[in-house]
Amino acid sequence: MKTLTRDRMVLDLEAKLALLRQPQTYPDRPPRIETVETHMSWVFLTPHHAYKLKKPVRYGFLDFSTLAARRKNCAEEVRLNRPLAPGVYLGVVALASDPQGRTRLEAEGEVAEWLVKMRRLPAERMLDYRIRHDLLEPAELHELAEWLAHFYRERIPLTMSGDEYRRQYEDNVRVNHEALADPVYDLPAALVDAVHAAQRNFLQRSAELFERRATEARIVDGHGDLRPEHVCLESPVVIFDRLEFNRAFRIIDVADELAFLAMECERLGAPRVEWELFQAYHRVSGDHPPPTLVHFYKAYRASLRARLAIWHVHDLAESAWPHWRAVAGEYLRLAESYSEKMLM
């Protein structure tokens, strides 16, 4: 097999991206294409559909580096998300070239790439949009909370010791701290140190809480990335982008996952979401997580989001770095506010 040079690999990728920006590449010849880039994918939006192309990257926690790996992960994404988003994940489709050299989506021929095909969801129904525009209605929030509570009730609890579960957080807090403390990011060192010291102290003095969560069977295979931008308040509610590339990221205390969503909603200006989420969950499950534990989960998730935000500086021009430093700083200040409540 001929080894591709880096220049050739970039050229091939750029050619795929160029094709996917052209309406004639699509079976329905849409009038326009919108492109959204994330850390691990490109999403191409037509008026009716969304096509997700996974970036050919490899990190310690995922591997999209080969065509076969991307096809496998596309299929897994569809499988995992269909129960949460019925009628949204339409399948895995090929970007393929016919014998005449014409490359099209959903065509027969030599496969150049695999993509996830989805029904396009209305932007104005997304939870983050509705919070930002002060449009979130109590009935919508109630439906979301009830939907999530019943979803978690159906999850099969996973067997894990409290000590094992707590050590995962110890490891992750250390990773977050080391990453955010890197001087290259120019984040406030005292703030970074303080929020992670608070999390480590909580883990050391609250071992029994994690033991109880494990023995009470509160750890499940959840969503893994439950953020407002992954919630569409149609009726019924649609929740998408469940993580497919690393199952370990989905193994989570339900209270942690709800705290994550609550934290992100609070950051956008809707702190009332937390009460509704946990009240519905309590009604359905009988579980009432201790408030100090919920604050820990929110602090931990805010620190993790700060780390993911600051990583953007590795992918973007230097002119974009101040924005992502500001976002990381915002998450760190949130983590600080939750750290203070962990002591109550």
Residue pairs with C-beta under 8 A, 6 or more apart in sequence:
4 12
9 56
13 56
16 53
16 95
16 112
16 113
17 42
17 53
19 25
19 95
19 103
20 33
20 35
20 42
20 44
20 51
20 53
20 95
20 105
21 33
21 35
21 44
22 33
23 29
23 30
23 31
23 32
23 33
24 104
25 95
25 103
25 104
25 105
26 33
26 46
26 104
26 105
27 104
27 105
27 106
27 107
28 46
28 48
28 49
30 46
30 47
30 48
31 47
32 46
32 47
33 44
33 45
33 46
34 44
34 45
35 42
35 43
35 44
35 45
36 42
36 43
36 45
37 43
39 308
39 311
39 312
39 315
40 54
40 55
40 57
40 62
40 64
40 245
41 52
41 53
41 54
41 55
42 52
42 53
42 55
43 50
43 51
43 52
43 53
44 50
44 51
44 52
44 53
45 120
46 120
47 120
48 119
48 120
49 90
49 117
49 118
49 119
49 120
50 117
50 118
50 119
50 120
50 121
51 93
51 105
51 115
51 116
51 117
51 118
52 74
52 77
52 115
52 116
52 118
53 113
53 115
54 64
54 70
54 73
54 74
55 64
56 64
56 65
56 66
56 70
57 64
57 65
58 64
58 65
61 245
61 246
61 249
62 73
62 245
62 246
63 69
63 245
64 70
64 73
64 245
67 111
67 113
67 114
70 113
70 114
71 92
71 114
73 244
73 245
74 92
74 114
74 115
74 116
75 92
76 244
76 245
77 89
77 116
77 242
77 244
78 89
78 91
78 92
78 116
79 244
80 242
80 243
80 244
81 88
81 89
81 240
81 241
81 242
81 244
82 88
82 89
84 151
84 223
84 238
84 239
84 240
84 242
85 238
85 239
85 240
86 236
87 119
88 118
88 119
88 121
88 238
88 240
89 116
89 117
89 118
89 240
90 117
90 118
90 119
91 116
91 117
92 114
92 115
92 116
92 117
93 105
93 106
93 114
93 115
93 116
93 117
94 105
94 106
94 107
94 111
94 112
94 113
94 114
94 115
95 103
95 104
95 105
95 107
95 111
95 112
95 113
95 114
95 115
96 103
96 104
96 107
96 108
96 109
96 110
96 111
96 112
97 103
97 107
97 109
97 110
97 112
98 104
98 107
98 108
98 109
99 109
103 112
105 115
106 117
118 240
121 232
121 234
121 238
121 240
122 232
122 234
123 129
124 130
124 135
125 232
125 233
125 234
126 228
126 229
126 231
126 232
126 233
127 136
127 144
127 228
127 229
127 231
127 232
127 233
127 265
128 227
128 228
128 229
128 231
128 268
129 135
130 136
130 140
130 233
131 228
131 265
131 268
131 269
131 270
132 268
132 269
134 269
136 233
136 270
140 233
141 272
141 273
141 276
142 276
142 280
143 233
143 235
143 236
143 237
144 231
144 233
144 237
144 276
144 277
145 276
145 277
145 279
145 280
145 281
146 280
146 284
147 236
147 237
147 239
148 239
148 258
148 277
148 280
148 281
149 280
149 281
149 283
149 284
149 285
150 284
151 239
152 220
152 222
152 254
152 257
152 281
152 284
152 285
153 284
153 285
155 220
155 221
155 222
155 254
156 220
156 221
157 217
157 218
157 219
157 220
158 219
158 220
158 221
158 251
160 214
160 219
160 251
161 211
161 214
162 207
162 208
162 210
162 211
162 212
162 213
162 214
162 215
163 207
163 210
163 211
164 214
165 210
165 213
165 214
165 219
165 253
166 203
166 207
166 210
166 211
169 199
169 203
169 210
169 300
170 200
170 203
172 300
172 304
173 196
173 199
173 200
173 203
173 300
173 303
175 307
176 196
176 300
176 303
176 304
176 306
176 307
177 192
177 193
177 196
177 303
179 307
179 310
179 311
180 187
180 192
180 196
180 303
180 306
180 307
180 310
180 328
180 332
181 187
181 189
181 192
181 193
184 313
185 310
185 313
185 325
185 328
186 325
187 306
187 310
187 325
187 328
187 329
187 332
188 329
188 332
191 329
191 332
191 333
191 336
192 332
194 336
194 339
195 299
195 302
195 303
195 332
195 335
195 336
195 339
196 303
198 299
198 339
198 342
198 343
199 296
199 299
199 300
199 303
199 335
199 339
202 292
202 296
202 342
203 210
203 296
206 292
206 293
206 296
209 290
209 292
209 293
213 219
213 253
213 255
213 289
213 293
216 287
218 253
218 254
218 255
218 287
218 289
219 251
219 252
219 253
219 254
220 251
220 252
220 254
221 247
221 250
221 251
222 250
222 251
222 252
222 254
222 257
223 230
223 239
223 242
223 243
223 250
223 257
224 242
224 243
224 246
224 249
224 250
224 252
225 241
225 242
225 243
225 249
226 239
226 257
226 258
226 260
226 261
227 260
227 261
227 264
228 261
228 264
228 265
228 268
230 239
230 240
230 241
231 237
231 238
231 239
231 261
232 238
232 239
232 240
242 250
243 249
243 250
253 289
253 297
254 281
254 285
254 287
255 278
255 287
255 289
255 293
255 294
255 297
256 297
256 300
256 301
258 274
258 277
258 278
258 281
259 274
259 294
259 297
259 298
259 301
260 297
260 298
260 301
261 273
261 277
262 271
262 273
262 274
262 277
262 278
262 294
262 298
263 298
263 301
263 302
263 334
263 338
264 305
265 271
265 273
265 274
266 273
266 274
266 334
267 330
267 331
267 334
274 294
278 288
278 289
278 294
281 287
282 288
291 341
291 344
292 341
292 342
292 343
292 344
295 338
295 339
295 341
295 342
295 344
296 338
296 342
298 334
298 335
298 338
299 334
299 335
299 338
299 339
299 342
300 335
302 331
302 332
302 334
302 335
302 338
303 331
303 332
303 335
305 331
306 327
306 328
306 329
306 331
306 332
306 335
307 328
309 324
309 327
309 328
309 331
310 324
310 325
310 328
312 320
312 324
313 320
313 321
313 324
313 325
316 324
